């Protein structure tokens, strides 16, 4: 068996389809982000601005967060020392879980090493806790949710994205005595559209289903305290399990669920993805606590980010660029061709010092390739001018259509 030949074939297929992923060597500059340094493949260092990061509010640079992390290192050292069950639970873990439970007005919370692991571990263990469980999953849910449902090996029903009429049909056709769970998101990050939270909650109550809401692109960003879209719409108490991340708006890393005390206790007691994983280090946890507390009190950052997103959408639409319509903080621009999408990304970086990663299959369906911009309060007007002018020039150069694309 020529194993290398198989690897070559697999990698060549990605190159041939223009979807081979290139990892950018970026050095973030404390105090000046989104300005950063790019270590080019030719050995040169280029100044760039980052327009595709998930540090939506710049909290990864906030002195309050950095001070908390430095203090934790001085007091507790580097790592946690083990899994949560074997020496790896500290006062920092308990403080963060209490802060998250308060953020979502739930009885308890459980911290994981990432939101991917939180989704995967939780959704895969729920069928063990509720034998016969049927999971109803929105077709555009995160890969981590899809993987968790798959590994749970329970009956699953995929409902068309945001189509609550289709969801109703599936619920009506299901065994009325079977336990049920509806899994969906509040903000779908590739199109920037919102989930149908209220309608889904209504259906869940009508059919006796649990609700599982992924808020990773919304926590910190929406609601009067940053509790997500469920908080903004006054629906928190109607959501049974909320999944969130610490690695986007909160600016550090990690993921979590927030739910009832019994639900959290059962997941932490049965989920291998939680039980057998070394816990997060104290510095990360301390930074997360500081960030959550800060964003509970600083609505102005959310307002500034929303304004930046609104302005960028209006300016790109004014030039006829195919911005995918949404009212969220994400600005996706449709390209529709993987080769041209990569060409645009490469030209923006090499010629203009603007970094935005091309979004290709399998992250989005073939034919819907796009550039995904995430303006933040730390992107100033000069940076936006640079981006808009660069896109205008490149759209002409690449002979791309200037027409609206419906979401």
WOTA-V459585 format. One record per residue. N is the residue number from 1. RES is the residue in one letter. PHI is phi in whole degrees, -180 to 180 (* if undefined). NEAR is the number of other ideal C-beta (glycine too) atoms within 10 Angstrom. Layout:
n->(N,N)
res->(RES,RES)
phi->(PHI,PHI)
near->(NEAR,NEAR)
//
This chain:
n->(1,2,3,4,5,6,7,8,9,10,11,12,13,14,15,16,17,18,19,20,21,22,23,24,25,26,27,28,29,30,31,32,33,34,35,36,37,38,39,40,41,42,43,44,45,46,47,48,49,50,51,52,53,54,55,56,57,58,59,60,61,62,63,64,65,66,67,68,69,70,71,72,73,74,75,76,77,78,79,80,81,82,83,84,85,86,87,88,89,90,91,92,93,94,95,96,97,98,99,100,101,102,103,104,105,106,107,108,109,110,111,112,113,114,115,116,117,118,119,120,121,122,123,124,125,126,127,128,129,130,131,132,133,134,135,136,137,138,139,140,141,142,143,144,145,146,147,148,149,150,151,152,153,154,155,156,157,158,159,160,161,162,163,164,165,166,167,168,169,170,171,172,173,174,175,176,177,178,179,180,181,182,183,184,185,186,187,188,189,190,191,192,193,194,195,196,197,198,199,200,201,202,203,204,205,206,207,208,209,210,211,212,213,214,215,216,217,218,219,220,221,222,223,224,225,226,227,228,229,230,231,232,233,234,235,236,237,238,239,240,241,242,243,244,245,246,247,248,249,250,251,252,253,254,255,256,257,258,259,260,261,262,263,264,265,266,267,268,269,270,271,272,273,274,275,276,277,278,279,280,281,282,283,284,285,286,287,288,289,290,291,292,293,294,295,296,297,298,299,300,301,302,303,304,305,306,307,308,309,310,311,312,313,314,315,316,317,318,319,320,321,322,323,324,325,326,327,328,329,330,331,332,333,334,335,336,337,338,339,340,341,342,343,344,345,346,347,348,349,350,351,352,353,354,355,356,357,358,359,360,361,362,363,364,365,366,367,368,369,370,371,372,373,374,375,376,377,378,379,380,381,382,383,384,385,386,387,388,389,390,391,392,393,394,395,396,397,398,399,400,401,402,403,404,405,406,407)
res->(X,X,X,X,X,X,X,X,X,X,X,X,X,X,X,X,X,X,X,X,X,X,X,X,X,X,X,X,X,X,X,X,X,X,X,X,X,X,X,X,X,X,X,X,X,X,X,X,X,X,X,X,X,X,X,X,X,X,X,X,X,X,X,X,X,X,X,X,X,X,X,X,X,X,X,X,X,X,X,X,X,X,X,X,X,X,X,X,X,X,X,X,X,X,X,X,X,X,X,X,X,X,X,X,X,X,X,X,X,X,X,X,X,X,X,X,X,X,X,X,X,X,X,X,X,X,X,X,X,X,X,X,X,X,X,X,X,X,X,X,X,X,X,X,X,X,X,X,X,X,X,X,X,X,X,X,X,X,X,X,X,X,X,X,X,X,X,X,X,X,X,X,X,X,X,X,X,X,X,X,X,X,X,X,X,X,X,X,X,X,X,X,X,X,X,X,X,X,X,X,X,X,X,X,X,X,X,X,X,X,X,X,X,X,X,X,X,X,X,X,X,X,X,X,X,X,X,X,X,X,X,X,X,X,X,X,X,X,X,X,X,X,X,X,X,X,X,X,X,X,X,X,X,X,X,X,X,X,X,X,X,X,X,X,X,X,X,X,X,X,X,X,X,X,X,X,X,X,X,X,X,X,X,X,X,X,X,X,X,X,X,X,X,X,X,X,X,X,X,X,X,X,X,X,X,X,X,X,X,X,X,X,X,X,X,X,X,X,X,X,X,X,X,X,X,X,X,X,X,X,X,X,X,X,X,X,X,X,X,X,X,X,X,X,X,X,X,X,X,X,X,X,X,X,X,X,X,X,X,X,X,X,X,X,X,X,X,X,X,X,X,X,X,X,X,X,X,X,X,X,X,X,X,X,X,X,X,X,X,X,X,X,X,X,X,X,X,X,X,X,X,X,X,X,X,X,X)
phi->(*,-92,-65,-63,-64,-66,-66,-60,-63,-65,-72,-63,-63,-66,-63,-63,-91,58,-129,-69,-91,-102,-92,-83,-90,-114,-113,-70,-107,-56,90,-126,-60,-86,-67,-152,-112,-113,-83,-69,-61,-83,94,-79,-113,-119,-76,-138,-119,-95,-120,-129,-78,-100,-79,-58,-114,72,-70,-66,-113,-68,-57,-61,-70,-64,-62,-64,-70,-61,-63,-66,-63,-64,-87,-119,85,-86,-87,-84,96,164,-73,-60,-81,-120,70,-101,-103,-124,-61,-69,-64,-63,-65,-68,-65,-66,-65,-70,-60,-66,-57,-102,54,-114,-70,-156,-147,-139,-96,-118,-72,-158,-70,-60,-64,-61,-65,-60,-65,-72,-67,-77,-93,-59,-63,-74,-79,-127,-54,86,-59,-111,-104,-104,-119,-60,-65,-104,-63,-54,-57,-66,-71,-60,-66,-63,-63,-61,-72,-71,55,-107,-68,-132,-129,-100,-102,-57,-52,60,-94,-70,-67,-66,-60,-60,-58,-68,-66,-66,-83,-81,-59,-64,-90,-79,-66,-136,-142,-105,-109,-156,-121,-91,-129,-90,-73,-79,-102,79,-94,-98,-72,-94,-61,-65,-64,-65,-62,-62,-66,-61,-69,-65,-105,67,-104,-77,-116,-126,-115,-88,-112,-61,-91,-122,-64,86,-100,-132,90,-64,-121,85,-80,102,-66,-60,-71,-60,-96,67,-117,-54,-70,-93,-100,-78,-133,-110,-104,-143,-126,-103,-99,-114,-61,-83,79,-122,-157,116,-141,-165,-123,-129,-164,-69,-60,-67,-63,-62,-62,-67,-64,-67,-88,-118,-84,-59,-64,-95,-61,-104,-112,-58,-77,-63,-75,-56,-62,-64,-64,-64,-64,-65,-59,-62,-67,-62,-62,-64,-73,-63,-111,-126,-63,-61,-66,-63,-63,-65,-67,-62,-65,-62,-65,-63,-65,-63,-60,-63,-68,-70,-64,-63,-90,82,-75,-79,-73,-75,-64,-163,-111,-88,-84,-102,-121,-90,-120,-70,-116,86,-147,-64,-65,-71,-63,-69,-61,-62,-61,-63,-68,-58,-73,-71,-97,-124,68,-116,-104,-142,-79,-68,-108,-121,-60,-95,-63,-130,-62,-57,91,-120,-55,-155,-104,-123,-101,-129,-64,-139,-63,-95,-88,-87,-64,-64,-65,-67,-59,-58,-65,-62,-66,-65,-65,-60,-66,-71,-62,-68,-61,-87,54,-95,-68,-114,-146,-70,-117,-72,-68)
near->(5,8,7,8,9,10,10,11,10,9,11,11,11,12,9,9,13,17,20,14,9,11,6,15,11,14,10,16,13,9,9,12,19,23,17,19,15,19,13,14,8,6,6,8,11,14,11,22,21,23,24,17,21,16,22,26,26,20,29,24,18,22,10,14,24,18,13,23,21,13,15,22,14,9,12,18,12,10,13,22,16,12,15,21,13,12,11,17,17,20,12,25,18,12,15,25,20,13,18,25,19,16,26,27,14,22,14,19,22,24,25,28,18,20,26,21,18,29,29,26,27,33,32,21,22,26,22,14,15,17,9,12,20,20,26,26,22,23,12,21,22,22,12,22,24,19,15,30,25,15,15,20,10,21,15,17,17,16,22,14,17,21,13,18,10,16,25,16,14,18,22,11,8,16,10,9,7,15,18,24,24,25,28,25,26,29,23,23,22,18,23,24,21,19,24,18,23,14,14,25,21,14,22,22,11,11,17,12,24,19,22,29,28,30,28,27,29,31,33,30,27,25,24,10,20,27,27,31,24,27,23,20,16,11,18,20,11,17,27,18,24,28,30,31,26,30,20,25,31,29,27,25,18,24,26,27,29,29,25,13,12,10,21,22,14,18,25,20,12,16,26,10,21,24,15,11,17,14,26,26,23,25,24,22,29,26,31,29,23,25,26,26,18,20,25,17,9,17,13,9,22,22,11,18,23,17,12,23,22,14,15,21,23,10,17,20,15,9,13,13,23,21,23,21,15,18,11,21,24,23,22,27,24,23,28,15,16,19,15,17,26,19,18,25,23,12,16,23,18,13,12,17,16,22,20,22,20,25,22,25,14,8,17,18,11,13,11,19,24,24,21,21,24,26,25,23,18,24,23,13,9,9,18,18,11,17,22,17,12,17,23,16,13,19,20,10,12,15,7,21,12,12,9,12,18,7,13)
//
